[in-house]
Every structure is written in C-alpha cells, then in structure tokens.
Amino acid sequence: MADRFTKADWEREHLLAGFDRLHDKLIEWARQAPAWPPFDEAKGLIARLDPKLRVPEIDLDRALVVGFLGGSGTGKSTLYNALLGRRVSRAGKEHRPMTRRAVVACHPDVDPSFLGLDADSIEIHQINVPFLEQMILIDCPDPDTQDPDDGDGGRRHLDILRAVLPHCDVMVHTVTSQKYKSHVVGQELRKNAPGRQILFVQTHAAIDPDNRDDLRKYLDALGLRVPEIYRFDAAEALARQEGGEPVDDQFGRFRDLLEHELASRARHRIRRANLLGLYGWLLSAIKAPIAPGLEAVAKVEATTARERARMASKIGARMNERIDANRRLWRGRVLRQLNQAWGVGPLAGLIGLWSAAGSVVRSLILLRARTPTQAVLAGGLAASQLVAEKWRERRAATALVAEADLGLTEGDLSAARAVLKGYLADAEIQPPAGPEDGGDFSNQQLAEVALDVYQRLDAEVDEVIGRRIARRAGRSVHLVFEVLFGMLPAFLVVRLARNFFIDHLWYDRPLYGLDFFIQSAFWCLVWGAAVGGLLLHWLNRGLDVELKGVVDRLSRAPILETLCRDAADACAAIRAHAAALSAVERDLTQIEDKVGGVLDLGLGALRVEPRQALPHEAGTNIPDAVPRPIAVESKPVRITSS
C-alpha cells in the first residue's frame, strides 16, 4: 500500500497536518488567554468558528458550492438560469420577491445533504449536465425584499439566505448600473466574505452603460479585493442558448472559469485559500480590539513605572540618610574585613585591635601608663571597650534592618493606589485583590518590602566592601604597608640591640628603662595609626559613592515591584499573550506560502492587509457568518428532474 502513496499524497498530508497544527495552536492560545475583555471576545469568535477552522479532508474533495447573491432585479436568477442553459429559478419582474427560497442545482450523482439545509428552505433540481459534475449552484433569496406572506414579518428569506451563504465556497455577486450601492446587500456581502472567494458581475450589459469603475470604488470601500468585474447580459445569453446560438465572449469566459478552472482544476486551491482567508480574517478580527487595548495597557505600565519611580525616589532619599548616619558601621566593616583578608602580620594585628576597640589608643594616651600596674589597668579598660565596641556594632547592624523605614507615608500609598486603579479600569484589567484592602498596595506589603530592602542593603554593603578589599588591598598592597609599618619597629629593635650588645656590654652603659618601651609602643601605635589611616583612606575613598549606587539599584530593584505586583503581572501576562499570537501568524504565513493564492483566477475576496486589524464595525461580527438553524417545520424536499 505504501508504494501507492505518491509524492503528491505526501505533500497533501503534510499540508493538512500544517492546518491541524495551526488550528491546535490557535485553540491552545485561546485556552490559555488571561482574563481580559479583548481576549474573551477572541475566545468567543474562535469558539463559534471552530467547526469551520478544522476542515475534514473529505470536504476538500466535495463539489464546489457557488452561491448567487444580489439585490432584486439585478439579474441574479437570470444569470443562474443562463449558466444552466435552462429556466430553473424564477426570474422576471412578475415575481416579487423574485427568490424566496434557495434554489439548488446539482448533478444526480452529487449528494447535497452535506449542506444541512432545512427541507422547507430549498428546492433541489437534479440536472444531468457535465457543468454540474463537480459543482453545486445555489440561487440565494434576495436580501433587499420583504414579503408579508413569507412569515416572520416577511423576513424569513433572510434567515434562509444567512443559512445558505456560509456553505458557499464562491459567491457570485450581481449588480446593475442602476442598483449596485444597496446597503443591505453590501452588508450581507461583507459579513459573509470572510473565508470565501467572490466573483463580481455587472448584468444588463445590453441596456445599461458600463459602470464598473464606480462599482470598483464602492466595493473597495466595503473592504473587498476586486481583481476583475465581468460585464455581460445574462438574459441575452440565456436567449441565445435557447435559440441554439453561441453566447458572447464575456459570458463564455465567465462560464468556462466556473466549469473548467474553479470546479475542476482549482477546487482544492479555492477551499484552502478560503480556509486561509478565514484564518487571516479571524486573526485580524482578534487583533482589532487588542491593539487599542494594548495602548491602555501601556498607560498602566507607564503609570506603574512612574509611581514606582516616585516611590523609589523617596526610598532612595531615606536609605541615603540611613547610609550617611551609619558611616561608622560601614568603616568598621572595612576594618574587620581587611583584618580577615590579611590574616597575620604586625599591621594586620594592629588593624584587628583597632577594628575591635578603636578607643585603646585613646585610653593609653589618657592613662599615660608609666608603671606595670597602669599598663594592666589600661589593658583591662581596653578589653572592656573592645567588648562594648563589638556590641555596639552588632546593635547598629541589627537596628538598620529592624528599624527598616522606606520613607513612604500612607498618603503616598493612597495616591499611588488611586491613580493606578483608574488606569486599570480604563484598560479593563482586574488584578487579584490584595489581602487587606483589595488594592495593589498594603501596609503589610510595604513592611515586607522594607525588610527585604534593608536586608539586601546590608548584604550588598558587605559585598561592596569585600570587592574593595580584594581590589585595593591585595597581597602586594599588604606587603607594601606591612613593610612601611615595620620600618619603625625594626629601627627600635636595632636601637635596643645596639643598647644591649654594644652600649651596655661593651661600653658598660645603662640599659633603656621602661619609659623607652612605653614611648616606643606609643610611637609604634602612632606610626601604625598613620599608616593605617593612609590605608583606610585608600580603602574608604569612593565608598560613599558605591554605597549610594547600591541604594540607587535597590530603590529600583525588581523586589520593589511587590508594591504593584498584581498590576505589573497582569499587564505582563496580557502583553506576552498578545505577542504569542505572532506564532500563529507565522504558521499561517508559512501555509500561505505553500498553498499560494487564487489571484490568477480573477477571484475577489475580503481585503485583509498583512496582519493589520480591520475596523471593528457594528454588524460585521461573525455570528451572521455562522450557520444558524431555521426554526421551521420539517417537510419533504421537493426534487425536480430536468
């Protein structure tokens, strides 16, 4: 069986699979759409059109259905009869309305039951002519006439018309030079144009002037693509056939187009082009309300950004105040991290002592220790101050987070809430209600944000200081400063060695007393303070700028979106889902490239600009283009053999 599956069969299956993927992707897009009125409208359109969006393979092979649409007196039924070569449908001024029911002409081997039309709505004529072997012709009721005897206020024929047209693959629209701007007919034509091809014919050519240029302008205003308008006299063509005479060239070309091009060679192309046209119209109709809706969403996003920037400015000012008020804490952390990074060394040990208890030097200076007892007292006081200094640093760090204050007042929150709610209402966005007041802001959220911000500030300050220590106080810098600091102790050690080994042992001079050691220690501390001060100046220079940069980042960080998370998330979801529609459009474009168009056949259609939304007009919604059941009693179908 596989050897019978030709390349054309594979291409056909591949194309049908492409249609299936396009359909599934569009259905999935509608299923996952967030709650938003334009998306809800799109889901409704897709749901109503779903039966027509997935065309079974068998529908591609069935007979081509051609419907005739036109106002009363435009020669619609006469053209219908002329194509069949016999008088099947009533035509003439004596019949008003000329067509009440749908008149169906088909070949005896063709089953028209797939049309699903009510038995009392149509009359079927089975005619054994080659012209109908692959085509069904339907003469539709006139949309611009009323008959009080026709039931439902004389409008029952309109229900029949709107049930018939959705089954047509091609519509033949007839006009005359006197009657071509009928609003009722134009509206029915435009409503049913999505998903089908159109042939335009100006009849009564023998008695009416050529008015095709003006007709083209009118059809173009309706949004229809009009590659060609045929002009001939259907009554004359019918009379010539009845008299056994040849018809004129225009009518002959029109009939050949239907019989040989459309019904035979181009039937599959037309149906695929119709389906692609329906998808294109649907995507345009979906995008029509989305486009202005996204403008309102953009205003919400701009307002959210503006309010967030306003709050960020207040938060940044408050955090900068806290940064300035805790400079001693940051510099203490510089000393501590420097000591941890350097580890051992004379200067590192002094810096460790300095970072733990910066008041040791002041205590030694105040006590002016001259005896061992005074030195012990100074050491005890230094130890107690060391513990106190560590406790104060821990308390300052804890207070920075515990007393988190973003500088925002209830008035700031209320103003932001009111402004944002107004723009959300304009955009028809309903974000989930907050836990307290149903808004996007709450005191609880504000407290959570404040705690997160200050915890992150504390962590990022440590990171900034760590990076500065690694960048500015590496091994080479450590070595340089250790050597610089060790110059004075080394000199003092040399003096002590000279005093002991040379002056005392050789020249019998006295040894240096305790005052020398105390003063040496003092000047070593002073020298260490000078060297350490130079080092700290090198490390702290520009620290304030970096810390303010941290504040600037945190005041605009994503964590602050908690303050308006619901609105931001809703806008992001809407924008992302609208952008996801482009994937469906890409698939549609790929299938269009494979299928090709039918412009070479001179067929018209609804003009849809490439991926541009059509104006959303009242009365052009899809419900009128979807088959609706006709509430009439079921009666046997009258079949007339011709």
C-alpha positions in Angstrom: 0.0 0.0 0.0 3.0 2.3 0.7 4.0 2.1 -3.0 0.7 3.7 -3.9 1.3 6.7 -1.7 2.7 9.2 -4.2 4.7 12.4 -3.6 1.5 14.4 -4.2 -0.2 12.4 -1.4 2.7 13.1 1.0 2.5 16.8 0.2 -1.2 16.7 0.7 -0.9 15.0 4.1 1.9 17.4 5.1 -0.3 20.4 4.2 -3.3 19.0 6.1 -1.0 18.4 9.1 0.0 22.1 8.8 -3.6 23.1 9.0 -4.1 20.9 12.0 -1.1 22.4 13.8 -2.4 25.9 13.0 -5.8 25.0 14.4 -4.4 23.4 17.5 -2.1 26.3 18.2 -4.9 28.9 17.9 -7.2 26.8 20.1 -4.4 26.5 22.7 -3.8 30.2 22.5 -7.5 30.9 23.3 -7.5 28.4 26.1 -4.5 29.9 27.9 -5.7 33.5 27.4 -5.7 35.6 30.7 -8.9 37.2 31.7 -9.2 40.4 29.6 -12.2 41.6 27.5 -10.4 41.6 24.1 -9.1 38.0 24.8 -12.6 37.0 25.9 -14.0 38.3 22.7 -11.3 36.4 20.8 -12.2 33.2 22.6 -15.9 33.7 21.6 -15.0 34.2 18.0 -12.7 31.2 17.9 -15.3 29.0 19.6 -18.0 30.0 17.1 -15.7 29.4 14.1 -14.1 26.3 15.4 -16.2 23.9 13.3 -15.1 25.8 10.1 -11.5 26.2 11.2 -10.8 22.4 11.1 -11.9 21.2 7.7 -12.1 17.4 7.2 -10.1 16.0 4.4 -13.3 14.9 2.7 -14.5 18.5 2.4 -11.6 19.3 0.1 -12.9 16.8 -2.4 -16.6 17.5 -2.4 -18.3 19.5 -5.1 -17.6 23.3 -5.2 -20.6 25.3 -3.9 -21.3 28.5 -5.8 -23.9 30.9 -4.3 -25.5 33.7 -6.2 -26.1 36.9 -4.2 -27.6 40.1 -5.4 -30.5 42.5 -5.0 -33.8 42.0 -6.6 -33.9 42.9 -10.2 -30.1 42.6 -10.7 -30.4 39.6 -13.0 -29.1 37.1 -10.4 -31.7 34.4 -11.2 -31.4 35.1 -14.9 -27.6 34.5 -14.7 -28.2 31.3 -12.7 -30.5 30.0 -15.4 -28.1 31.1 -18.2 -25.3 29.1 -16.7 -27.5 26.0 -16.5 -28.9 26.7 -20.0 -32.5 26.3 -18.9 -35.1 28.2 -16.8 -34.8 26.6 -13.4 -35.1 29.5 -11.0 -38.0 32.0 -11.3 -36.8 35.3 -12.8 -38.6 38.3 -14.1 -40.4 41.4 -12.9 -43.6 39.4 -12.4 -42.2 37.6 -9.3 -41.8 39.7 -6.2 -39.7 38.8 -4.3 -38.1 37.0 -7.2 -36.4 34.4 -5.0 -38.0 33.3 -1.7 -36.2 30.0 -1.2 -32.8 28.8 -2.0 -32.8 27.1 -5.4 -30.2 24.3 -5.6 -29.0 22.8 -8.9 -26.7 19.7 -8.7 -25.8 16.6 -10.7 -27.8 13.5 -9.9 -24.6 11.8 -8.6 -23.9 14.6 -6.2 -25.5 14.4 -2.7 -26.3 17.9 -1.5 -27.2 16.7 2.0 -23.9 18.0 3.4 -25.3 21.5 3.1 -27.5 20.7 6.1 -30.3 23.0 4.9 -33.9 22.7 6.1 -36.2 20.9 3.7 -38.7 23.8 3.6 -35.9 26.3 2.8 -34.7 24.9 -0.5 -35.9 23.3 -3.7 -33.4 20.9 -5.4 -33.1 20.4 -9.1 -31.0 17.4 -10.2 -29.7 18.2 -13.7 -27.6 15.7 -15.6 -25.2 18.1 -17.3 -21.3 18.0 -17.2 -21.3 21.5 -15.9 -22.6 20.3 -12.5 -20.5 17.2 -12.1 -18.2 18.9 -9.6 -20.2 22.0 -8.8 -23.4 22.9 -7.0 -25.2 26.2 -7.9 -27.4 27.9 -5.3 -29.7 30.8 -6.2 -30.0 32.6 -2.9 -33.0 34.6 -1.7 -32.9 38.3 -2.3 -31.8 40.2 0.9 -33.4 43.5 0.0 -37.0 42.5 -0.4 -39.8 41.7 2.0 -42.9 39.6 1.5 -45.6 39.8 4.2 -46.8 36.4 3.2 -43.4 34.9 3.8 -43.7 34.6 7.6 -41.8 36.3 10.5 -42.7 39.7 9.2 -41.6 38.9 5.7 -38.0 38.3 6.7 -37.9 34.5 6.7 -36.0 34.6 3.4 -33.2 36.5 5.2 -32.8 33.6 7.6 -32.6 31.2 4.7 -30.0 33.4 3.0 -27.9 33.6 6.1 -28.1 29.8 6.5 -27.1 29.2 2.9 -24.1 31.6 2.4 -21.8 30.0 5.0 -21.9 26.8 2.9 -20.7 28.5 -0.2 -17.1 28.3 -1.4 -17.6 31.0 -4.0 -20.1 33.8 -4.1 -21.3 35.4 -7.4 -22.3 39.0 -6.7 -24.6 40.5 -9.3 -25.3 44.3 -9.8 -26.6 46.6 -12.4 -25.5 50.1 -13.2 -28.7 51.4 -11.5 -28.5 49.1 -8.5 -25.1 48.5 -7.0 -25.0 50.5 -3.8 -27.6 48.7 -1.8 -26.7 48.9 1.8 -28.5 45.7 2.8 -26.9 43.7 0.0 -23.4 45.2 0.7 -23.7 44.3 4.4 -24.7 40.7 3.7 -21.8 40.5 1.2 -19.2 41.8 3.6 -20.5 39.7 6.5 -20.1 36.6 4.5 -16.9 37.5 2.7 -14.5 36.0 5.3 -13.4 32.6 4.2 -14.8 32.6 0.6 -14.0 33.9 -2.9 -16.2 36.3 -4.8 -16.9 36.8 -8.5 -18.4 40.2 -9.4 -20.7 40.5 -12.4 -22.5 43.6 -13.9 -25.5 42.4 -15.7 -27.9 44.1 -18.2 -25.0 45.0 -20.3 -27.2 45.2 -23.4 -29.2 48.1 -22.0 -27.1 49.6 -19.2 -23.9 51.7 -19.5 -20.6 50.4 -18.2 -20.4 51.5 -14.6 -17.6 49.2 -13.4 -15.2 51.9 -12.4 -17.6 53.4 -9.9 -18.6 49.9 -8.8 -15.0 49.1 -8.1 -14.7 52.2 -5.8 -17.8 51.1 -3.9 -16.6 47.5 -3.4 -13.2 48.8 -2.4 -14.9 51.0 0.2 -16.5 47.8 1.6 -13.0 46.4 2.1 -13.2 43.9 -0.8 -10.4 43.0 -3.2 -11.7 43.3 -6.7 -9.3 42.0 -9.4 -11.9 41.8 -12.1 -15.6 42.6 -12.8 -17.3 40.7 -15.5 -19.9 42.5 -17.7 -22.4 40.8 -19.9 -26.2 40.4 -20.4 -27.4 37.2 -18.8 -30.9 37.4 -20.4 -29.3 37.6 -23.8 -27.0 34.7 -23.0 -30.0 32.6 -22.0 -32.0 33.5 -25.1 -29.0 32.7 -27.3 -28.7 29.2 -25.7 -32.4 28.5 -26.1 -32.1 29.5 -29.7 -29.1 27.4 -30.3 -26.8 30.4 -30.9 -23.3 31.0 -29.5 -23.0 33.2 -26.4 -20.9 36.3 -26.3 -17.2 36.1 -25.3 -17.6 37.7 -21.8 -20.3 35.2 -20.8 -18.4 32.3 -22.3 -15.3 33.2 -20.5 -17.2 33.5 -17.2 -18.8 30.1 -17.7 -15.5 28.5 -18.6 -14.0 29.9 -15.5 -16.6 28.3 -13.3 -16.7 25.0 -15.2 -13.1 24.3 -16.1 -11.0 26.4 -13.7 -12.8 26.7 -10.4 -14.8 23.4 -10.3 -12.2 21.2 -11.8 -8.5 22.3 -11.5 -8.7 24.9 -8.8 -11.3 23.4 -6.4 -8.8 22.4 -3.8 -6.9 25.7 -4.1 -10.1 27.6 -3.6 -11.1 25.7 -0.5 -7.6 26.0 1.0 -7.5 29.7 0.1 -10.9 30.1 1.7 -9.7 28.5 4.9 -6.6 30.6 4.9 -8.7 33.7 4.3 -10.9 32.8 7.2 -7.9 32.4 9.4 -6.5 35.7 8.2 -9.8 37.5 8.8 -10.1 35.8 12.2 -6.6 36.9 13.3 -7.3 40.5 12.1 -10.6 40.5 14.0 -8.9 39.2 17.1 -6.2 41.9 16.8 -8.7 44.7 16.2 -9.8 45.2 19.9 -6.4 44.0 21.2 -4.5 46.9 19.5 -6.3 49.8 21.3 -6.4 47.6 24.5 -2.6 47.4 24.5 -2.5 51.2 24.3 -4.4 51.3 27.6 -2.2 48.5 29.0 0.9 50.7 28.0 -0.6 53.5 30.0 -1.0 51.2 33.0 2.6 50.2 32.6 3.8 53.8 32.3 1.8 54.8 35.3 3.1 51.8 37.3 6.7 52.8 36.3 6.0 56.5 37.2 4.6 55.6 40.6 7.4 53.2 41.2 9.9 55.8 40.3 8.3 58.3 42.6 8.3 55.9 45.5 11.9 54.8 44.5 13.0 58.5 44.8 11.5 58.7 48.4 13.0 55.3 49.3 16.4 56.3 47.9 16.4 59.5 49.9 15.5 57.7 53.1 18.1 55.0 52.5 20.8 57.6 51.8 20.0 59.2 55.1 20.5 55.8 56.8 23.7 55.2 54.9 25.1 58.6 56.0 24.0 58.0 59.6 25.8 54.7 59.7 29.2 55.6 58.2 30.9 54.4 61.4 29.3 51.0 60.9 30.5 50.7 57.2 34.0 51.8 58.1 34.1 49.3 61.0 33.2 46.6 58.5 36.1 47.8 56.3 38.5 47.3 59.2 37.0 43.9 60.1 37.1 42.5 56.5 40.6 43.9 55.9 41.8 42.1 59.0 40.1 38.9 57.9 41.6 39.2 54.4 45.1 40.0 55.6 45.3 37.4 58.4 48.7 37.7 60.1 51.2 40.5 60.2 52.2 43.3 62.6 50.0 45.9 60.8 47.2 43.3 60.4 47.3 42.6 64.1 47.2 46.3 64.9 44.2 46.8 62.5 42.5 43.9 64.1 42.9 45.5 67.5 41.8 48.8 66.0 38.7 47.3 64.4 37.8 45.6 67.7 38.4 48.5 70.0 39.3 51.8 68.4 39.5 53.5 71.8 42.5 51.5 73.0 45.0 54.1 71.8 42.9 56.9 73.4 42.8 55.0 76.7 46.6 54.5 76.7 47.1 58.2 75.9 44.8 59.3 78.7 46.3 57.0 81.3 49.9 57.8 80.3 50.9 54.5 81.8 54.3 54.7 83.5 54.2 51.6 85.6 53.1 47.9 85.1 50.1 48.5 87.2 48.9 51.3 85.0 49.5 49.2 81.9 47.4 46.4 83.3 44.6 48.8 84.1 44.8 50.2 80.6 44.6 46.7 79.1 41.6 45.9 81.2 39.8 49.1 80.1 40.8 48.3 76.5 39.3 44.8 76.7 36.1 46.1 78.2 35.9 48.7 75.4 36.6 46.0 72.9 33.5 44.1 74.0 31.4 47.3 74.1 32.5 48.2 70.6 31.5 44.8 69.2 28.2 45.0 71.0 27.5 48.5 69.6 28.4 47.4 66.0 26.1 44.4 66.2 23.3 46.6 67.6 23.8 49.1 64.8 23.6 46.4 62.2 20.5 44.9 63.7 18.8 48.2 64.1 19.5 49.1 60.5 17.3 46.1 59.5 14.9 46.0 62.4 14.0 49.7 62.1 13.5 49.4 58.3 11.8 52.6 57.1 11.3 53.3 53.4 10.2 56.9 53.9 6.8 56.3 52.4 3.6 57.6 54.1 0.0 56.3 53.9 -0.7 59.3 51.7 1.9 58.2 49.2 0.4 54.7 49.1 -3.2 56.0 48.7 -2.2 58.4 45.9 -0.5 55.6 44.0 -3.4 53.2 44.6 -6.0 55.7 43.4 -4.0 56.6 40.2 -3.3 53.0 39.3 -6.8 51.8 39.9 -8.1 54.5 37.4 -5.8 53.3 34.7 -6.5 49.7 35.4 -10.2 50.4 35.0 -9.6 52.2 31.7 -7.6 49.1 30.5 -10.4 46.8 31.8 -7.8 44.9 33.9 -8.9 43.3 37.1 -5.9 42.1 39.0 -6.4 39.8 42.0 -7.5 41.6 45.2 -4.8 42.2 47.9 -5.1 40.6 51.3 -6.2 43.8 53.1 -7.9 46.4 51.0 -8.1 44.9 47.6 -5.5 47.2 46.1 -2.1 46.7 44.8 -0.5 48.3 47.9 -0.9 47.4 51.6 0.9 48.2 54.8 1.9 44.5 55.2 3.4 44.5 51.7 5.2 47.7 52.5 6.7 46.3 55.7 7.8 43.2 53.8 9.4 45.3 51.1 11.2 47.4 53.7 12.6 44.4 55.5 13.7 42.8 52.2 15.3 46.0 51.0 17.3 46.7 54.2 18.4 43.0 54.4 19.6 43.2 50.9 21.3 46.6 51.6 23.2 45.0 54.5 24.2 42.1 52.3 25.2 44.2 49.4 27.2 46.6 51.5 29.3 43.6 52.7 29.7 42.6 49.1 30.9 46.1 48.1 33.4 46.2 50.9 34.6 42.7 50.1 35.2 43.7 46.5 37.0 46.9 47.5 39.3 44.9 49.9 40.0 42.4 47.2 40.7 45.0 44.6 42.6 47.6 46.6 44.2 45.6 49.4 45.6 42.5 47.7 48.9 40.8 48.6 51.1 43.4 47.0 49.4 46.2 48.9 49.6 44.1 52.1 53.3 43.6 51.7 53.9 47.3 51.0 52.0 48.5 54.0 53.5 45.8 56.3 57.0 46.9 55.3 56.1 50.6 55.7 54.7 49.9 59.2 57.6 47.6 60.2 60.2 50.3 59.5 59.7 52.0 62.9 59.6 48.8 65.0 62.6 47.5 63.1 64.5 50.7 63.8 63.6 50.4 67.5 64.7 46.8 67.6 68.0 47.8 66.1 68.3 50.5 68.8 67.6 48.0 71.6 70.1 45.6 70.2 72.7 48.3 70.0 72.0 49.4 73.5 72.3 45.9 74.9 75.1 44.4 72.8 77.3 47.4 72.2 76.5 50.2 74.7 75.8 48.0 77.7 78.1 45.0 77.2 80.9 46.8 75.5 80.9 50.3 76.9 79.1 49.4 80.2 76.3 52.0 79.6 72.9 51.6 81.3 70.0 49.8 79.6 66.9 51.6 78.4 64.2 51.8 81.0 60.5 51.0 81.0 59.8 54.6 79.7 61.6 53.7 76.5 59.4 50.7 75.9 56.3 52.6 76.7 57.2 55.5 74.5 58.3 53.1 71.7 55.0 51.4 72.0 53.2 54.7 71.9 55.1 55.9 68.8 54.6 52.5 67.1 50.9 52.9 67.7 51.0 56.5 66.4 53.0 55.3 63.4 50.6 52.4 62.9 47.7 54.8 63.1 49.3 57.0 60.5 50.0 54.0 58.2 46.6 52.5 58.9 44.9 55.9 58.3 46.6 56.1 55.0 45.4 52.6 54.2 41.9 53.3 55.3 41.8 56.5 53.3 42.8 54.5 50.3 40.1 51.9 51.0 37.3 54.3 52.0 37.8 56.8 49.2 34.8 56.5 46.9 33.0 54.1 49.3 30.1 56.5 49.8 29.7 56.7 46.0 29.5 52.9 45.7 27.1 52.7 48.6 24.8 55.3 47.0 25.0 53.3 43.8 23.8 50.3 45.8 20.9 52.4 47.2 20.0 53.6 43.7 19.9 50.0 42.4 17.9 48.7 45.4 15.4 51.6 45.2 14.6 50.4 41.6 15.2 46.7 42.1 12.6 44.1 41.0 12.0 43.4 44.6 10.1 46.7 44.8 7.6 45.5 42.3 5.9 43.9 45.3 4.3 47.3 45.7 2.4 47.0 42.5 3.0 43.4 41.6 -0.6 42.5 40.7 -1.0 45.3 38.1 2.5 44.6 36.7 1.9 40.9 36.4 -1.5 41.4 34.8 0.0 43.8 32.2 2.9 41.5 31.5 0.6 38.5 31.0 -1.6 40.4 28.6 1.3 41.7 26.6 3.0 38.3 26.5 -0.2 36.6 25.4 -0.8 39.2 22.7 2.8 38.7 21.4 2.2 34.9 21.4 -0.4 35.5 18.6 2.6 36.2 16.3 3.5 32.5 16.4 0.0 31.6 15.0 0.5 34.3 12.3 3.9 32.9 11.4 2.4 29.4 10.9 -0.4 30.9 8.8 2.2 32.8 6.7 4.1 29.5 6.1 1.0 27.7 5.0 0.0 30.6 2.7 3.5 30.4 1.1 2.9 26.7 0.4 -0.7 26.9 -0.8 -0.4 30.0 -2.9 -3.2 32.3 -3.8 -6.0 32.4 -6.3 -5.4 35.9 -7.7 -4.5 34.4 -11.1 -8.1 33.2 -11.4 -9.5 36.7 -11.0 -11.4 35.9 -7.8 -12.1 38.6 -5.3 -12.2 38.3 -1.5 -12.3 40.3 1.7 -9.2 42.6 1.7 -7.2 42.0 4.8 -4.0 44.0 5.0 -1.0 41.9 6.1 -1.6 41.3 9.8 -3.4 44.6 10.2 -6.7 44.7 12.2 -9.8 45.8 10.2 -12.1 48.4 11.7 -14.5 46.9 14.1 -17.9 47.8 12.8 -21.3 47.0 14.2 -23.0 44.3 12.3 -19.8 42.7 11.0 -19.4 40.2 13.7 -19.0 36.5 12.9 -22.4 35.3 14.2 -24.0 36.3 11.0 -21.4 34.3 9.1 -22.0 31.1 11.0 -24.8 28.8 10.1 -27.8 29.2 12.3 -30.7 26.8 12.5 -34.0 27.9 10.9 -37.0 27.3 13.2 -39.5 25.8 10.7 -41.3 22.6 10.4 -39.7 19.7 8.6 -41.2 18.9 5.2 -40.2 16.6 2.4 -37.7 18.1 -0.1 -39.2 18.7 -3.5 -36.9 17.3 -6.2 -37.5 18.3 -9.8 -35.7 16.4 -12.5 -34.7 18.4 -15.6 
